[in-house]
């Protein structure tokens, strides 16, 4: 499977929450992507939680998954060991972030679309390689 764009929870939240600080950036950035966005179930769950449970934005997000605009990648259990290695290396890294970093090691040309400048500019893949990230302007 060819994956060009991995998306973190922040852009998904911004895309569907008009009051989010990254709303306009998320709309522009995600609308410019050709082909489906890819993410993991844990990232999707994080986005749903932040969007507010059983709300219209959550149903809109799940609808995007249902129609294939957002496709779920299932890295576990096959790559759980690498996910844990990353989490042990970076004290602040949660399982959602680790799932995206680990997938960027498998899909080397994939970009990670995120609003999390603080963490994704520090994380490295393959030990020392910067992640190919798409971030909002500083």
C-alpha positions as CSV (number, residue, x, y, z in Angstrom):
1,X,0.0,0.0,0.0
2,X,1.4,3.4,-1.0
3,X,1.0,6.0,1.7
4,X,1.9,9.6,1.0
5,X,0.3,11.4,3.9
6,X,0.0,10.4,7.5
7,X,-2.2,12.7,9.6
8,X,-2.1,13.4,13.3
9,X,-5.1,14.2,15.5
10,X,-4.4,18.0,15.5
11,X,-5.2,18.7,11.8
12,X,-8.2,16.4,12.0
13,X,-9.5,18.3,15.0
14,X,-8.8,21.7,13.3
15,X,-10.4,20.6,10.1
16,X,-13.8,19.8,11.8
17,X,-13.8,22.3,14.7
18,X,-14.4,25.9,13.4
19,X,-13.2,27.4,16.7
20,X,-9.9,25.6,16.7
21,X,-6.8,27.8,16.2
22,X,-5.7,25.7,13.3
23,X,-9.0,25.5,11.5
24,X,-8.2,27.5,8.4
25,X,-4.7,26.0,8.1
26,X,-6.2,22.5,8.4
27,X,-8.8,23.1,5.8
28,X,-6.2,24.5,3.4
29,X,-3.6,21.8,4.0
30,X,-5.9,18.8,4.1
31,X,-7.9,19.9,1.1
32,X,-4.7,20.2,-1.0
33,X,-3.8,16.6,-0.4
34,X,-4.3,14.3,-3.4
35,X,-5.6,10.9,-2.5
36,X,-6.6,9.6,0.9
37,X,-5.2,10.6,4.2
38,X,-3.9,7.8,6.4
39,X,-3.8,7.5,10.1
40,X,-4.1,5.0,12.9
41,X,-7.0,4.0,15.1
42,X,-5.4,5.5,18.2
43,X,-5.0,8.8,16.4
44,X,-8.6,8.6,15.2
45,X,-9.7,7.9,18.8
46,X,-7.7,10.9,20.1
47,X,-9.3,13.2,17.5
48,X,-12.8,11.9,18.4
49,X,-12.2,12.5,22.1
50,X,-11.0,16.1,21.5
51,X,-13.9,16.8,19.1
52,X,-16.3,15.9,21.9
53,X,-17.7,12.4,22.0
54,X,-21.0,11.9,20.2
55,X,-21.1,15.2,18.3
56,X,-21.6,16.3,14.8
57,X,-17.9,16.8,14.2
58,X,-17.1,13.3,15.4
59,X,-19.7,11.9,13.0
60,X,-18.3,14.0,10.2
61,X,-14.8,12.5,11.0
62,X,-16.1,9.0,11.1
63,X,-18.0,9.6,7.9
64,X,-14.7,10.5,6.2
65,X,-13.3,7.2,7.3
66,X,-16.4,5.4,6.1
67,X,-16.1,6.8,2.6
68,X,-12.4,6.2,2.4
69,X,-11.2,9.8,2.5
70,X,-9.3,8.9,5.6
71,X,-7.9,5.3,5.7
72,X,-6.8,3.5,8.8
73,X,-3.5,1.8,8.9
74,X,-3.2,-1.1,11.4
75,X,0.5,-1.2,12.6
76,X,-0.2,-3.4,15.6
77,X,0.6,-6.0,16.8
78,X,3.2,-6.5,14.1
79,X,5.1,-3.3,14.8
80,X,4.3,-2.9,18.5
81,X,7.9,-3.6,19.6
82,X,9.2,-0.7,17.5
83,X,6.4,1.5,18.8
84,X,7.5,0.8,22.3
85,X,11.1,1.4,21.5
86,X,10.2,4.9,20.3
87,X,8.1,5.6,23.4
88,X,11.0,4.6,25.7
89,X,13.4,6.8,23.8
90,X,11.1,9.9,24.0
91,X,9.6,10.4,27.5
92,X,6.9,12.7,26.2
93,X,5.9,10.5,23.3
94,X,2.5,8.8,23.5
95,X,1.3,5.7,21.6
96,X,-0.5,7.8,19.0
97,X,2.6,9.8,18.1
98,X,4.7,6.7,18.2
99,X,2.4,5.0,15.7
100,X,2.9,7.8,13.2
101,X,6.7,8.0,13.6
102,X,6.9,4.2,13.3
103,X,4.8,4.3,10.1
104,X,7.0,7.0,8.7
105,X,9.9,4.5,9.0
106,X,8.0,2.0,7.0
107,X,6.6,4.4,4.4
108,X,9.7,6.6,4.0
109,X,8.2,9.0,1.5
110,X,5.1,9.7,3.6
111,X,4.8,13.1,5.2
112,X,3.3,13.6,8.7
113,X,0.7,16.3,8.8
114,X,0.6,17.7,12.3
115,X,0.0,20.8,14.4
116,X,2.4,19.5,17.1
117,X,5.6,21.4,16.4
118,X,6.9,20.9,19.9
119,X,7.2,17.2,19.7
120,X,7.4,16.3,16.0
121,X,10.4,18.6,15.4
122,X,12.2,16.7,18.2
123,X,11.3,13.1,17.3
124,X,13.6,11.3,14.9
125,X,13.1,8.2,12.8
126,X,15.9,5.6,12.2
127,X,17.7,7.1,15.2
128,X,18.7,10.5,13.8
129,X,16.7,11.3,10.7
130,X,14.3,14.3,10.9
131,X,10.7,13.5,10.2
132,X,9.1,14.8,7.0
133,X,6.5,17.0,8.6
134,X,3.9,19.5,7.4
135,X,3.3,22.0,10.1
136,X,1.4,25.3,10.4
137,X,3.5,28.5,10.1
138,X,5.4,29.3,13.2
